[in-house]
Amino acid sequence: MEQKKSALLEEIDLARCRAQWSTCLELSRKYKRLLPEDSVLETTISTEVELIQLLKSSSDIEKKGWDIIHQHDDLVHITILPIIDPEKVTHLVKRLDFLNLEENENIELTSTDHWQMQFSKILLGRIYFESGQYELALNVLQNLALRMEDVQTGYGLVLLVQARAMKGICLEMNQNYEAAIESYNAAWSAVELHPQERGIMLSFWIEECLYRGTLLKLRLNLSVEDTLGMMRSYVQLVSSHWSPHWRMFRRWVLFKFYVDYLVKLYQDDAYVPSTKSIGTNVPNEKAAFEELSVLMNLFRHLFTVISPYLSTTAQSEYGMSLANMIMDSHNVIGWGEKSHIRRVLQFLYQLKVSTFNDPTVSRYTFFNLLRLGSLEEAKYALRAYLDLMGVPDFDTGFILDDTKNMHGETFNPEEKDSATDLTPALTTTSKAKNIIKRLPEYTYESIESIIDVTLAGIKLYGHEEQNGKLAAYLSDLALDLLIESQTTTKLAEVHRARGTSYGLIASQCEDHDLRALHHEESIKSLKRAIVIDKCWKSYYELALQQALTRDTHAAIHSISKSIELQPNNADSWHLLALLYSCKRTDDLPKALKTLEAGLQLSTKNVSSTTGIPVFSWNSNEVSASDLYQKAESYLSIRMTQLTLKEAMEGPENVMDQYKELFEIYTQLTQQLGITEVVEEVLSLSPPSPTVKKRKTSVSLIRRTSLNSMRSSLSAGTARPRASSVEESNKAYSQLQKNDSEFDTLSDDSSSVSTSLSRQSSARRGSNRNQPPIASFIQHRAKNTLNNETDLRKRSLQLIDLGLVRRIGTAAASSTNSVQDNDSNRSLVSDSNANSPAVSLASLLTPAYSMGSLRRNSVSSKTSNSVTRDGLIVSTFQQHHQAFEIRQKTRWHSLLVTLWLMSTKTYIKAGLLDEANKALGEAEQLGLGDPGVWFQLGQLSLKARDLIQGKKKKSKEDMKAIKEMKQVASDAFEKALILDMDHIPSQVAKAKLLIEYEQQDLAEGLLERITLGLGWDSSEAWYQHGLLHYKFGRVDRAKTCFLFALELNDTEPLQTLNILHRFI
């Protein structure tokens, strides 16, 4: 009998926990038949079931979405469920008149009836509570004898939590807030001690406690630990098995207050991490982000769940509210890794549908795409945003402010088809007025938000794309917006961005009249920015612009002010040192000391860029762009330091210091996480048969150079490479040729793309219908070095041994060469006479025609993939990983620059053999770099001059002189194919034309250089002056000579282009 009774009571208890009321009623009747004398339980259950039915008649609490009445809850006003008419529950109260309400909480619970009497009291309290009789309910609930330790499981625990929840609400309505908080805390403590308990009814009442308790604590501004503790408890249960039963709109309200509170604490530096974070020594910043990240994941999931219960308009409002919270909170606390940003971006793409292309979503999408480094997609998002704001096709049909008076209002620098587009170009002023007119249509857009977008767009086009026109145009638009709206927000920042943009477009402008206007507008805007706000960044940009216009003394004054305001910027010290290195100041020791001061403030210790945001607008958040910039700045300062020492001490005394420079590059490469750049890029490429075939060979070619350099640095020898150029090429001798593969070389902007190819005359005769073989041909490595099949000799050789012998002969015959020609001086070891060395000379044979270069240049533009310095990059990667690819390519090109720099030093020292070897290293790494070809030309001319200096010349010497001259000419031509505006190669070509007695061609070229991008080349003006003098134009020659002297006096030892703009 007892066993049957216990089993029946357990079934009843379980049914009540699960809110299975019909089952409860049936089981209670069965219990009544089993124990007729025990009437309390049956009466209590039947009364409770009837009360539930009355509640459902007023509001169906079991229907999903019923809690929409809570969507406007705040800290003061919390919606109460519709109450039942007190008259409708009178019979229920009478049914429980057997209860002795005078019993106090000290009564002993010694029998089942005593227990059921306490449970029935809670039911009576609920009847009063649900009918709005709060005083009566509080009177009943305050005299309970049920304690926390009395019940630990089942429906008894539910009733205990229910009693505490109702008691807390009643106390809160009576403004007894402290007692209400105590009651809510007691309810949570009961549940917290029994985490294994679950059920619909327990979930319902504990949510009530945590919801109201959290809002009340926020209202009373209680301690951070107490308030955050209850918030975290709420989120903990939401993230567990309780979530299906918790009210959706209440979750929305609480999440919103949670986010706001978390951000406020973080801003006030009052955030307290959870005990879990404290135990693992997680920094507060990271703990706060992780807490916010969990909350936002729940929030986005909740939006998906809640959307079907909202109207179309409400969906848009809720979605925008969540998007604003996500952006605002992460802009304060941080964005974490890219994986989190991608989830946010996915949400924004989904939201775009329900918000009907709201410009705010486009704005948020634009910023998140920038954070991910998806620069191409970011440009589309920027265009979409400005389209919605009233500026359609902003990147076509525009004019710049400083050209209005020159060309008139309808001038359009972009070519249009007059047959299809007769619309005159709009000025930025008219477009700014269009934006201001449309602005009231959008709730979340303001002048400030539009300025933020334009400033980010300026950095995108100016710094990343190097598109001065669009950067300057956006800066004009931003300035006109502020002027037309009479707003001063970020006015100084806009002027600084505008000045920097106009400085960039001036450096890219070939029209000398326009260039002068742009320079003038740039300096004017930067000075205006300083008047508004004396910021060190404005002084830095102004100093750089003044240095570029060769106003050295003004630049020194401006950069000194920048350093005074912010002494921790390494680029400022670098710029000041370069200014001191000019002949006008002629203070190399002071320049060197300035660099040493900058090195103390900069650091060669950087963290990995893997996974972190590319750009960040949070002052306390590290971004990949900042890390790359710091690494580049440090390496550039060290390169300039070596250049200064070379100028002061001579090239012979600095050659050994290149080892340390290469070590620094290797260390920074590893710290940035880009050591295995090839493998990483190729692994991210979409499946392609071509890419799969190339992967092994390209990686091998790159690793051959990089790994040999790294191994040499760890060997502790005097050379940066333990293996010689020839040893590197042993890998090439073990590669199997594949005639069907060839590379396409592309520069950073993808505007010049060429395939460097050559075929022997024999192969051209037999394979005329086949495409040219690329000079940097892709091979497959043999699986084993002991393969029985002999490898076919390559038809394409990357070395002209005759050229090397002539360079070696020239070096040996030079009486002016440095006597100490020990191998320890070299960056590469001595050649093995029996093994081929890598050089560019073989690419300079007549068979390697200019026509084939140009054909391949055009055809490569239509390829599905491009190659950047040996990196095969798909067009997919160019769009979605544009920043990462560009930065790695840029960092890779710095290694090429290091080898070219060492080549130049060896040439100055007269060590032509060593210079040729160093140039071979640069060739392997950067065949598409015009600087490589330029240095080959310079090396050839140096070798020619040394042979020419012999007192007695043989026929072989005369042949070598002619050959060296031709090699130099072809090298300069190929440099100009890669970059038609490569000024050093243009000037060198002009000098050769003068030697060839082709003065008319030389004059035309020099005229183009001096009026175009080479306006600041002292050598070009000097050569132009010589031509004028030769033709008897003395006045013009004098003008050229004077300007050449002016430029030479203000020319720093290193180009100013290594310094960063848009800081």
C-alpha positions, -999 to +999 in steps of 0.1 A: +000+000+000+027+025+010+047+016-021+017+022-043+010+055-026+046+066-030+046+057-067+014+076-072+027+107-054+058+106-076+037+105-108+015+134-095+046+154-086+062+148-120+030+158-139+027+190-119+064+199-127+057+193-164+025+213-163+004+183-174-027+194-157-052+170-171-029+141-161-026+157-126-064+159-122-068+122-132-040+111-109-054+131-080-087+114-083-070+080-084-051+090-052-084+100-036-098+066-043-067+050-029-068+072+003-102+086+008-093+102+041-065+124+025-085+151+009-060+180+010-040+169-021-070+163-043-086+196-033-054+215-039-048+200-073-083+205-085-082+241-073-049+247-090-061+232-123-091+254-123-070+285-116-048+276-146-078+274-168-090+308-156-055+322-164-056+307-199-089+323-206-074+357-200-040+351-216-027+318-230+007+316-214+015+283-232+012+300-266+046+310-281+049+347-285+023+356-259+048+376-240+049+403-266+033+425-239+068+427-224+085+443-254+083+478-239+094+469-203+119+492-187+135+496-153+105+513-138+075+498-156+074+461-159+042+446-174+021+424-152+000+396-167-037+405-170-053+398-137-084+377-131-116+393-118-116+387-080-152+375-081-142+347-104-119+332-078-141+336-047-152+300-049-116+289-051-107+308-020-137+292-002-126+258-013-093+264+007-110+277+038-097+247+057-063+264+058-052+280+091-037+313+080-026+321+115+000+294+115+035+310+114+067+299+098+079+282+130+054+252+128+070+218+126+063+198+094+058+163+108+032+148+086+021+146+050-010+168+058+013+195+072+033+195+040+002+197+018-012+225+040+019+246+033+017+238-004-020+248-004-011+281+013+012+289-016-017+281-040-040+304-020-013+331-022-012+326-059-050+329-062-048+363-045-017+372-066-033+364-100-065+383-090-046+414-081-051+412-044-014+417-035-018+426+001-037+394+008-012+374-012+017+389+007+000+382+041-004+345+031+032+341+018+048+358+047+035+332+072+048+301+054+066+275+074+083+261+043+121+266+043+148+261+017+162+230+033+128+214+036+124+208-001+151+199-026+134+183-055+101+180-074+071+202-073+079+212-037+109+231-050+087+247-077+063+259-051+091+272-029+105+293-059+070+303-069+063+316-034+096+336-033+088+351-067+053+362-059+065+375-025+092+395-042+068+411-067+043+420-040+071+436-019+083+455-050+049+469-056+048+480-020+082+497-027+100+475-002+128+471-026+154+456-003+131+428+009+121+422-027+157+418-037+162+394-008+133+373-019+145+371-056+180+361-044+165+334-022+146+319-051+177+318-073+198+303-045+173+274-042+176+267-079+214+272-080+218+245-053+199+220-074+211+224-110+198+189-119+162+200-114+143+210-145+107+214-157+084+239-173+069+253-141+103+257-124+116+274-156+086+297-156+091+310-120+128+312-119+128+333-150+103+356-133+127+360-104+158+366-125+141+389-149+125+412-123+154+409-099+179+420-125+158+450-136+153+460-100+190+458-092+198+480-122+171+505-111+186+506-075+222+508-089+234+480-066+269+467-066+285+456-099+292+421-086+256+416-074+240+429-106+264+412-130+260+380-110+222+378-116+226+388-153+251+360-158+228+336-140+200+345-164+223+340-195+236+308-180+201+293-179+192+307-213+222+289-227+211+256-212+180+233-213+158+261-199+157+282-231+128+266-250+105+276-221+117+312-215+098+341-228+113+355-260+104+392-256+116+392-220+149+378-231+152+406-257+146+433-230+170+418-205+197+412-232+194+449-242+199+461-206+227+436-201+246+449-232+242+486-221+253+478-186+284+458-198+295+487-221+290+513-194+311+493-169+338+488-195+339+525-203+340+534-166+368+508-160+345+492-134+340+458-152+344+428-129+351+395-146+333+363-136+350+340-111+357+316-140+378+343-158+395+353-126+406+317-120+422+314-155+440+348-153+422+361-184+427+399-189+397+420-182+396+433-218+394+397-232+370+386-205+346+415-213+348+407-250+341+370-245+311+378-223+298+402-249+305+377-277+284+350-260+256+375-254+256+387-290+255+351-303+224+345-281+209+378-293+213+370-330+197+336-324+169+352-305+162+376-334+158+346-357+134+329-333+114+360-326+111+373-362+081+351-373+060+367-345+067+402-357+051+423-384+073+433-413+078+468-399+085+454-364+111+430-379+129+459-394+128+479-361+140+449-340+168+441-365+181+477-366+180+479-328+201+447-326+225+459-353+230+492-335+237+474-303+262+451-319+281+479-336+280+503-306+291+477-280+319+461-301+332+496-310+338+501-273+348+467-261+364+453-292+358+430-322+379+400-313+389+377-341+378+377-377+355+346-371+333+367-349+332+396-374+322+372-401+292+361-380+282+397-376+286+403-413+264+373-420+237+387-397+239+421-416+234+404-449+203+386-436+191+419-420+194+437-454+164+418-467+141+427-438+152+464-437+147+470-474+182+482-481+185+506-451+216+527-456+226+520-419+230+483-427+252+492-457+273+514-435+278+487-409+285+462-437+311+486-451+330+489-418+329+451-412+342+444-446+371+467-439+377+449-406+379+417-425+402+431-452+377+424-480+386+456-498+368+450-531+336+441-513+340+471-491+342+494-522+308+479-534+293+485-499+306+521-499+291+527-533+257+512-522+257+533-491+263+566-510+237+556-536+211+553-508+222+586-493+217+604-526+251+602-543+247+576-571+278+564-589+301+586-568+332+571-584+323+584-619+316+618-632+332+639-605+353+670-603+377+682-576+374+714-558+407+729-568+399+724-606+365+741-607+379+775-615+403+760-640+379+739-660+344+751-651+315+734-634+310+708-661+346+695-663+347+658-659+381+641-655+366+607-662+360+599-699+323+594-708+306+582-739+289+614-751+264+594-771+250+577-740+258+600-711+251+637-715+247+644-678+272+671-666+294+662-636+280+673-603+301+692-578+305+678-543+286+708-530+255+698-549+259+662-538+263+673-502+230+692-505+213+660-519+225+641-488+213+667-463+179+668-481+176+630-478+190+626-443+156+631-424+143+599-442+166+577-422+164+573-384+199+561-377+219+583-401+234+616-392+261+640-406+285+624-381+279+589-394+283+600-430+316+617-421+328+585-405+321+566-437+338+592-459+369+592-437+371+554-439+365+556-476+394+581-479+417+557-461+405+528-483+411+546-516+440+567-505+461+544-484+451+509-497+441+516-533+465+545-538+437+562-558+443+599-551+414+611-573+387+592-554+403+599-520+404+637-528+369+636-541+355+619-509+374+645-488+358+673-508+324+657-502+330+653-465+341+690-462+311+703-482+288+682-459+302+699-428+300+733-444+265+729-458+252+714-425+271+740-404+286+711-384+321+712-369+323+676-359+357+661-370+363+692-391+401+691-383+402+654-392+384+660-425+409+688-434+438+665-425+424+637-447+417+662-475+452+676-473+468+641-474+445+630-503+455+661-524+491+654-516+487+619-529+470+629-561+497+655-566+523+628-565+503+609-591+496+638-614+514+641-647+500+676-656+524+701-640+497+728-637+473+705-619+501+691-598+509+726-585+472+732-577+470+699-558+502+706-538+489+741-529+455+727-519+471+700-498+493+723-478+464+748-474+441+720-460+467+707-436+474+741-422+437+747-418+435+714-398+463+726-375+445+759-369+414+740-358+432+714-337+469+713-331+472+675-336+505+658-341+491+639-371+483+671-389+519+684-383+533+650-395+513+651-428+521+687-433+558+681-428+558+652-452+540+673-478+564+702-474+593+677-477+579+664-510+576+699-523+613+705-512+605+731-485+630+715-462+632+741-435+595+744-431+592+706-431+618+704-402+598+730-382+565+711-388+579+676-379+596+690-348+562+703-336+547+668-344+574+651-323+569+676-295+532+667-293+537+630-298+573+617-294+564+580-297+557+580-335+587+563-352+578+577-386+582+613-374+618+606-363+624+589-396+612+619-415+633+643-395+664+622-400+658+621-438+655+659-438+688+662-419+704+640-446+697+665-473+727+685-487+709+717-477+712+708-440+742+685-446+742+670-411+745+633-414+757+627-378+726+645-366+705+625-389+720+593-375+714+603-339+678+612-348+673+577-363+687+561-332+662+581-311+634+568-334+647+532-330+645+535-292+608+544-296+600+518-322+601+481-317+610+450-337+587+429-315+553+425-331+525+400-326+510+377-352+484+392-376+466+359-380+429+361-372+428+397-358+409+426-375+426+442-405+414+477-395+402+489-361+387+522-350+391+512-313+421+529-296+427+499-274+424+472-301+454+459-321+448+456-359+468+438-386+473+471-405+489+487-374+512+457-369+523+456-405+529+494-404+550+491-372+571+463-387+576+482-420+585+514-401+611+496-380+627+478-410+627+511-430+645+529-402+671+503-400+676+504-438+680+542-437+704+539-408+726+516-429+724+540-458+735+569-436+764+548-423+774+540-459+774+576-468+795+585-438+819+556-437+819+542-472+803+510-486+833+488-477+826+494-439+789+486-439+787+454-460+790+431-429+760+449-413+736+435-439+736+402-420+718+419-391+693+435-414+683+402-429+681+387-395+656+415-385+636+408-416+634+371-408+624+377-372+597+402-382+584+378-408+580+350-383+564+373-357+538+386-382+529+350-391+537+352-428+566+328-430+546+302-450+529+328-472+528+307-503+513+276-487+487+297-469+475+316-499+474+285-521+455+265-495+428+292-495+424+292-532+393+276-547+398+242-564+415+246-597+435+221-618+460+248-627+466+259-591+470+223-580+497+217-606+516+248-596+514+245-559+545+223-553+568+241-577+559+276-566+563+268-530+596+252-537+609+281-556+600+305-528+613+283-500+646+277-518+655+313-512+637+320-479+648+288-462+683+291-473+684+326-459+669+315-426+693+286-423+722+309-429+711+333-403+710+306-377+745+293-387+763+323-372+785+328-403+794+361-418+770+356-447+732+359-445+730+328-466+749+296-459+741+282-493+752+301-524+732+311-553+746+281-571+735+258-543+701+273-545+700+264-582+709+228-575+672+226-566+664+239-601+686+213-617+665+187-599+632+200-612+613+185-641+602+209-668+566+212-676+561+231-709+524+236-704+528+259-674+537+295-673+534+324-648+517+357-651+533+386-632+511+413-618+519+444-598+501+455-566+474+475-584+468+449-611+472+476-637+504+463-652+505+426-658+531+408-679+545+374-686+582+374-690+589+347-716+616+334-739+620+306-763+652+294-780+652+298-818+652+260-822+621+256-801+604+285-818+610+268-851+595+235-841+567+248-818+554+279-834+518+272-825+525+269-788+524+298-764+557+313-751+573+297-722+574+319-691+609+329-680+600+320-644+587+286-655+570+263-630+586+229-625+578+198-605+602+184-580+613+147-584+601+124-556+636+113-550+671+126-559+682+091-569+657+087-598+673+065-625+658+086-653+681+115-661+664+149-660+660+166-693+681+198-695+660+229-695+657+247-727+652+279-707+683+289-687+681+316-661+718+326-666+740+338-693+774+324-682+792+347-707+778+378-690+789+366-656+824+359-669+826+394-684+814+410-652+839+389-633+866+399-657+857+435-654+858+433-616+892+416-617+907+440-641+896+471-623+924+488-606+900+508-585+882+478-570+885+470-534+915+448-526+897+430-498+875+408-518+872+380-493+841+358-494+832+368-459+823+402-473+797+388-496+760+381-490+763+350-512+791+325-515+815+321-544+803+305-576+810+270-586+823+271-621+806+239-630+771+248-618+748+274-633+741+305-614+709+325-614+710+358-633+687+379-655+711+381-684+697+351-702+665+369-705+681+397-725+688+378-757+674+390-791+651+360-790+634+376-760+614+401-779+596+432-767+566+422-788+562+389-769+564+408-736+536+431-746+515+403-760+518+384-728+512+415-708+478+419-725+469+383-724+477+380-688+450+405-679+423+380-689+437+352-669+417+336-641+446+340-617+475+363-613+510+359-599+524+384-575+561+379-569+557+341-572+524+340-554+496+325-575+465+344-564+430+337-577+405+365-585+384+351-556+413+358-532+418+392-547+383+402-537+380+385-503+415+387-490+427+417-508+444+433-478+462+402-467+475+395-502+486+430-507+504+433-474+522+400-478+532+410-513+544+444-500+563+426-472+578+402-497+589+432-519+608+446-489+630+415-491+636+422-527+645+458-518+670+445-492+688+425-519+687+454-543+701+476-516+730+452-510+735+450-548+739+488-549+763+487-521+785+461-538+784+481-570+797+512-552+824+491-535+834+478-569+826+441-560+807+434-592+809+396-588+792+399-554+767+424-568+757+400-595+751+372-570+730+395-548+711+406-578+704+369-586+688+366-552+666+396-559+657+380-593+644+348-577+622+367-553+610+396-575+613+391-612+583+414-617+600+443-598+613+470-621+640+478-596+656+444-603+659+452-640+671+487-633+699+474-611+709+449-637+712+478-661+733+497-636+755+467-630+760+462-667+770+498-672+794+496-643+810+465-658+812+483-692+829+513-677+855+491-659+863+473-692+863+505-710+889+519-685+915+494-697+945+510-714+946+482-739+914+466-752+912+434-771+885+425-796+869+405-768+868+436-747+852+457-774+826+430-779+820+429-742+816+467-740+790+465-768+772+436-751+771+453-717+756+484-733+729+464-750+722+444-719+717+477-700+695+491-727+672+460-727+671+459-689+659+495-687+633+487-714+620+457-695+618+478-663+596+502-681+574+474-694+568+465-658+563+501-647+561+527-675+566+554-649+597+540-632+617+573-631+652+559-625+648+536-656+634+565-677+664+587-668+689+559-674+673+552-708+675+588-717+712+589-708+718+558-731+699+575-759+722+605-756+752+581-759+736+566-790+734+601-805+696+599-805+693+634-789+658+640-802+644+609-786+663+616-754+650+652-753+614+640-758+618+615-730+634+640-706+607+666-714+581+640-705+600+630-673+605+666-660+570+677-667+555+645-655+560+623-625+598+628-625+595+666-619+616+661-587+644+641-603+676+662-601+694+638-626+666+642-652+669+680-650+706+678-652+706+657-683+679+679-698+702+709-692+731+692-709+709+686-740+698+722-740+734+733-737+744+710-765+717+725-787+728+760-779+698+769-757+719+784-729+690+801-710+670+770-708+701+750-699+708+774-671+672+771-658+675+733-658+709+733-641+697+757-613+666+736-607+687+704-607+709+720-580+679+730-560+665+695-562+699+679-554+703+701-523+669+690-509+671+654-519+673+630-489+694+599-490+663+577-491+631+583-510+602+598-489+578+572-504+589+548-477+570+569-451+534+562-443+505+586-452+470+586-438+482+578-402 
